[in-house]
């Protein structure tokens, strides 16, 4: 159980570093570390499939996309807009609400009993595949058709119409 608390503390520290980093590239690198600690949590919870999906999809694809987008935006100090007093007041109110939530959560915190899995096969890919392709086959196929239609729609919207030659 100490491993869980250690990884949880690292998750919180890295998440705080994500929002407090001055450099956006450092913020994304801290986000990668935060997602890595989530992957470790999934492994500790015996959810290997979620751990692999989190590692490949979020750390491998989405964060690389964030990094490339950030580099293409070419953020400079000169082009950064000056924040108004209203934005600063909203930030203080949001931070105060967050502080109240953290204090309330710490006041209600009690020790927990370790969870012992009765079924050691819980969270394995084999069981997920059996459930997905037996009980939920129709919703799975409907969602795949919806995703395919969304992808085709995005490609059609992104392509430019050829200019008619007359």
C-alpha positions as a LaTeX table, in Angstrom:
\begin{tabular}{lrrr}
\hline
Residue & $x$ (\AA) & $y$ (\AA) & $z$ (\AA) \\
\hline
Unk1 & 0.00 & 0.00 & 0.00 \\
Unk2 & 2.97 & 2.32 & 0.52 \\
Unk3 & 3.77 & 2.04 & $-3.19$ \\
Unk4 & 0.29 & 3.32 & $-4.03$ \\
Unk5 & 0.65 & 6.35 & $-1.78$ \\
Unk6 & 4.12 & 7.10 & $-3.13$ \\
Unk7 & 2.92 & 6.98 & $-6.74$ \\
Unk8 & $-0.18$ & 9.00 & $-5.81$ \\
Unk9 & 2.01 & 11.67 & $-4.23$ \\
Unk10 & 4.15 & 11.76 & $-7.38$ \\
Unk11 & 0.99 & 12.11 & $-9.48$ \\
Unk12 & $-0.16$ & 15.10 & $-7.46$ \\
Unk13 & 3.29 & 16.72 & $-7.50$ \\
Unk14 & 3.65 & 16.33 & $-11.26$ \\
Unk15 & 0.10 & 17.60 & $-11.82$ \\
Unk16 & 0.89 & 20.70 & $-9.77$ \\
Unk17 & 4.09 & 21.18 & $-11.78$ \\
Unk18 & 2.03 & 20.96 & $-15.00$ \\
Unk19 & $-0.03$ & 23.99 & $-14.07$ \\
Unk20 & 2.75 & 25.93 & $-12.36$ \\
Unk21 & 5.51 & 25.58 & $-14.97$ \\
Unk22 & 6.36 & 28.84 & $-16.72$ \\
Unk23 & 7.63 & 27.13 & $-19.88$ \\
Unk24 & 4.87 & 25.34 & $-21.85$ \\
Unk25 & 7.28 & 22.65 & $-23.05$ \\
Unk26 & 8.19 & 21.84 & $-19.45$ \\
Unk27 & 4.49 & 21.72 & $-18.66$ \\
Unk28 & 3.95 & 19.08 & $-21.34$ \\
Unk29 & 6.94 & 17.08 & $-20.10$ \\
Unk30 & 5.47 & 17.12 & $-16.59$ \\
Unk31 & 2.17 & 15.99 & $-18.10$ \\
Unk32 & 4.00 & 13.01 & $-19.62$ \\
Unk33 & 5.33 & 12.13 & $-16.16$ \\
Unk34 & 1.83 & 12.51 & $-14.70$ \\
Unk35 & 0.40 & 10.13 & $-17.29$ \\
Unk36 & 3.25 & 7.70 & $-16.57$ \\
Unk37 & 2.26 & 7.64 & $-12.89$ \\
Unk38 & $-1.32$ & 6.92 & $-14.01$ \\
Unk39 & 0.02 & 3.98 & $-15.99$ \\
Unk40 & 1.75 & 2.68 & $-12.88$ \\
Unk41 & $-1.55$ & 3.03 & $-10.98$ \\
Unk42 & $-3.31$ & 0.93 & $-13.62$ \\
Unk43 & $-0.66$ & $-1.75$ & $-13.28$ \\
Unk44 & $-1.06$ & $-1.74$ & $-9.49$ \\
Unk45 & $-4.83$ & $-2.17$ & $-9.98$ \\
Unk46 & $-4.25$ & $-5.20$ & $-12.26$ \\
Unk47 & $-5.62$ & $-3.37$ & $-15.31$ \\
Unk48 & $-2.89$ & $-4.14$ & $-17.79$ \\
Unk49 & $-4.98$ & $-3.23$ & $-20.84$ \\
Unk50 & $-5.73$ & 0.25 & $-19.52$ \\
Unk51 & $-2.06$ & 0.69 & $-18.64$ \\
Unk52 & $-0.94$ & $-0.17$ & $-22.16$ \\
Unk53 & $-3.65$ & 1.98 & $-23.77$ \\
Unk54 & $-2.74$ & 4.90 & $-21.51$ \\
Unk55 & 0.92 & 4.48 & $-22.34$ \\
Unk56 & 0.48 & 4.15 & $-26.11$ \\
Unk57 & $-2.43$ & 6.50 & $-26.77$ \\
Unk58 & $-1.93$ & 9.29 & $-24.26$ \\
Unk59 & 1.81 & 9.33 & $-23.73$ \\
Unk60 & 2.71 & 8.22 & $-27.22$ \\
Unk61 & 0.24 & 10.01 & $-29.44$ \\
Unk62 & $-1.71$ & 12.79 & $-27.78$ \\
Unk63 & 1.16 & 14.36 & $-25.86$ \\
Unk64 & 3.41 & 14.25 & $-28.91$ \\
Unk65 & 0.62 & 16.02 & $-30.78$ \\
Unk66 & 0.45 & 18.62 & $-27.97$ \\
Unk67 & 4.20 & 19.10 & $-28.18$ \\
Unk68 & 4.20 & 19.55 & $-31.96$ \\
Unk69 & 1.24 & 21.94 & $-31.77$ \\
Unk70 & 2.98 & 23.97 & $-29.11$ \\
Unk71 & 6.15 & 24.15 & $-31.14$ \\
Unk72 & 4.23 & 25.20 & $-34.26$ \\
Unk73 & 2.43 & 27.98 & $-32.36$ \\
Unk74 & 5.76 & 29.74 & $-31.71$ \\
Unk75 & 4.78 & 31.39 & $-28.46$ \\
Unk76 & 6.82 & 34.46 & $-27.64$ \\
Unk77 & 6.80 & 36.69 & $-24.58$ \\
Unk78 & 6.09 & 39.71 & $-26.78$ \\
Unk79 & 2.96 & 38.22 & $-28.31$ \\
Unk80 & 1.49 & 37.08 & $-24.99$ \\
Unk81 & $-1.59$ & 39.12 & $-24.09$ \\
Unk82 & $-1.64$ & 41.01 & $-20.79$ \\
Unk83 & $-4.08$ & 39.53 & $-18.33$ \\
Unk84 & $-6.80$ & 41.84 & $-17.05$ \\
Unk85 & $-7.74$ & 42.28 & $-13.41$ \\
Unk86 & $-10.96$ & 40.31 & $-14.00$ \\
Unk87 & $-8.94$ & 37.26 & $-15.06$ \\
Unk88 & $-6.71$ & 37.62 & $-12.01$ \\
Unk89 & $-9.73$ & 37.86 & $-9.69$ \\
Unk90 & $-11.27$ & 34.77 & $-11.33$ \\
Unk91 & $-7.98$ & 32.92 & $-10.81$ \\
Unk92 & $-7.92$ & 33.85 & $-7.12$ \\
Unk93 & $-11.54$ & 32.73 & $-6.67$ \\
Unk94 & $-10.83$ & 29.45 & $-8.50$ \\
Unk95 & $-7.72$ & 28.84 & $-6.40$ \\
Unk96 & $-9.70$ & 29.56 & $-3.22$ \\
Unk97 & $-12.39$ & 27.07 & $-4.24$ \\
Unk98 & $-9.69$ & 24.50 & $-4.93$ \\
Unk99 & $-8.12$ & 25.15 & $-1.52$ \\
Unk100 & $-11.49$ & 24.75 & 0.23 \\
Unk101 & $-12.04$ & 21.46 & $-1.62$ \\
Unk102 & $-8.61$ & 20.14 & $-0.63$ \\
Unk103 & $-9.12$ & 21.13 & 3.02 \\
Unk104 & $-12.57$ & 19.49 & 3.10 \\
Unk105 & $-11.18$ & 16.32 & 1.54 \\
Unk106 & $-8.34$ & 16.17 & 4.08 \\
Unk107 & $-10.75$ & 16.71 & 6.99 \\
Unk108 & $-12.89$ & 13.75 & 5.92 \\
Unk109 & $-9.92$ & 11.51 & 5.16 \\
Unk110 & $-9.86$ & 8.24 & 7.06 \\
Unk111 & $-7.57$ & 5.27 & 6.70 \\
Unk112 & $-8.64$ & 2.71 & 4.15 \\
Unk113 & $-8.56$ & $-1.03$ & 4.20 \\
Unk114 & $-6.51$ & $-2.63$ & 1.40 \\
Unk115 & $-8.63$ & $-4.14$ & $-1.34$ \\
Unk116 & $-7.92$ & $-7.80$ & $-2.04$ \\
Unk117 & $-9.06$ & $-9.09$ & $-5.41$ \\
Unk118 & $-11.02$ & $-12.33$ & $-5.19$ \\
Unk119 & $-10.80$ & $-12.88$ & $-8.95$ \\
Unk120 & $-7.20$ & $-12.62$ & $-10.14$ \\
Unk121 & $-8.33$ & $-12.54$ & $-13.78$ \\
Unk122 & $-10.08$ & $-9.22$ & $-13.27$ \\
Unk123 & $-8.81$ & $-6.53$ & $-15.64$ \\
Unk124 & $-7.12$ & $-8.85$ & $-18.10$ \\
Unk125 & $-7.43$ & $-8.26$ & $-21.85$ \\
Unk126 & $-8.81$ & $-11.75$ & $-22.46$ \\
Unk127 & $-11.84$ & $-11.12$ & $-20.25$ \\
Unk128 & $-12.34$ & $-7.65$ & $-21.72$ \\
Unk129 & $-12.33$ & $-9.09$ & $-25.24$ \\
Unk130 & $-14.83$ & $-11.80$ & $-24.32$ \\
Unk131 & $-17.20$ & $-9.27$ & $-22.77$ \\
Unk132 & $-16.75$ & $-6.73$ & $-25.54$ \\
Unk133 & $-17.33$ & $-9.13$ & $-28.41$ \\
Unk134 & $-20.09$ & $-11.20$ & $-26.79$ \\
Unk135 & $-22.34$ & $-8.92$ & $-24.74$ \\
Unk136 & $-21.49$ & $-5.55$ & $-26.31$ \\
Unk137 & $-20.89$ & $-6.46$ & $-29.95$ \\
Unk138 & $-23.67$ & $-4.29$ & $-31.40$ \\
Unk139 & $-22.72$ & $-1.08$ & $-29.49$ \\
Unk140 & $-19.06$ & $-1.72$ & $-30.35$ \\
Unk141 & $-19.84$ & $-1.98$ & $-34.06$ \\
Unk142 & $-22.16$ & 1.05 & $-33.98$ \\
Unk143 & $-19.44$ & 3.15 & $-32.32$ \\
Unk144 & $-16.92$ & 1.99 & $-34.93$ \\
Unk145 & $-19.28$ & 3.08 & $-37.75$ \\
Unk146 & $-19.79$ & 6.44 & $-35.99$ \\
Unk147 & $-16.04$ & 6.96 & $-35.65$ \\
Unk148 & $-15.52$ & 6.01 & $-39.30$ \\
Unk149 & $-18.18$ & 8.47 & $-40.44$ \\
Unk150 & $-16.66$ & 11.21 & $-38.25$ \\
Unk151 & $-13.24$ & 10.54 & $-39.77$ \\
Unk152 & $-14.60$ & 10.63 & $-43.32$ \\
Unk153 & $-16.48$ & 13.86 & $-42.50$ \\
Unk154 & $-13.33$ & 15.46 & $-41.09$ \\
Unk155 & $-11.36$ & 14.52 & $-44.19$ \\
Unk156 & $-14.08$ & 15.90 & $-46.47$ \\
Unk157 & $-14.24$ & 19.15 & $-44.50$ \\
Unk158 & $-10.46$ & 19.51 & $-44.52$ \\
Unk159 & $-10.01$ & 19.04 & $-48.26$ \\
Unk160 & $-10.39$ & 22.05 & $-50.47$ \\
Unk161 & $-12.72$ & 22.00 & $-53.43$ \\
Unk162 & $-10.78$ & 22.03 & $-56.70$ \\
Unk163 & $-11.19$ & 25.22 & $-58.62$ \\
Unk164 & $-13.33$ & 24.68 & $-61.68$ \\
Unk165 & $-11.46$ & 25.23 & $-64.89$ \\
Unk166 & $-13.61$ & 27.04 & $-67.40$ \\
\hline
\end{tabular}
